[in-house]
Amino acid sequence: MKKNETEKQLSDQALGAIMMALQKSLLEQSDIVPALKGMRFKESPAGLMVMNPPLVKYEYGDEEASTDDEAVVTSTE
């Protein structure tokens, strides 16, 4: 079967960005739809890339930890 030239595939980076959006929505107990709708994609040789991957912020330890203990995780490749 010949691949249609209008077909696109997600790159590993885009899949990671979608997984990060899912993790963020689960952590925050929020709807994932706005995050998915807001993603901007760009074509690359590896497939579609997300130009604005989500940031997932979380704290180590208990909820009263200082902001110095915060970590920011983003999907990059």
N, C-alpha and C positions, 0 to 999 in steps of 0.2 A: 504494500500500500504506500503510495507516494504521499509525503507530507504536504498538506495544503500550505501555500505560502502565507496565508493570512493567519494560520495557527501560531500561537505563542506558547512558550513554556515558562514556568517560574524558575528562576535561578535558585541555587542553594541559599543565597543571601535573602531572596524574597521569601522563601519558605521559613527561614529563621525569623524574619521580621513578622510574619504571620503568627508564628509560634510565640514570639515575644508579646504580641498583641493579645493572644489568647491567655497567656500567663498573667499579664497585667489585668485583664478583665476578671480573671478568676480571683486574683489577690484582692482586687478592689470591689469584687462582687458587682461589677458594672457590665453594661451591654457592650459587646465587641463590635457591633455594627458601625457605630460612628468611627471607630479606629480604622476599620477596613475600608469604609467609604472615603476616608481622608487620605488614604495611601496614594502617593503619586508614583507611577511606574515609568521606567525608561528601558528601551531595548538595549541589549548588549550581546556580545557573542555567547555569553554564558546563559542567556535567557533574560526574562524581565527582571529588572532590579528595582527595589523600593528606594526612592530618593529621600524619603522622610521616615526611616524606621522608628518605631516607638521607643521611648525610654521607660525603663522599669526601675523605680526607686524603692528601696527597702532598707530597713534598719537591722543591724545585727543586735542580738540580745533582746532585752525587754523593750516595751513600747515607750519607756521614759528615757531611752538612750539619747545622748546629745546628738546634735546634727553632725558632729565630727565622726560619728560612727556610721553615717549614711553611705550607701554605695549606689552608683548609677551603672546600670547594665544596658548596653545597646548591642544590637546585632550588627556586626561588621564582617566583611571579608575582603 
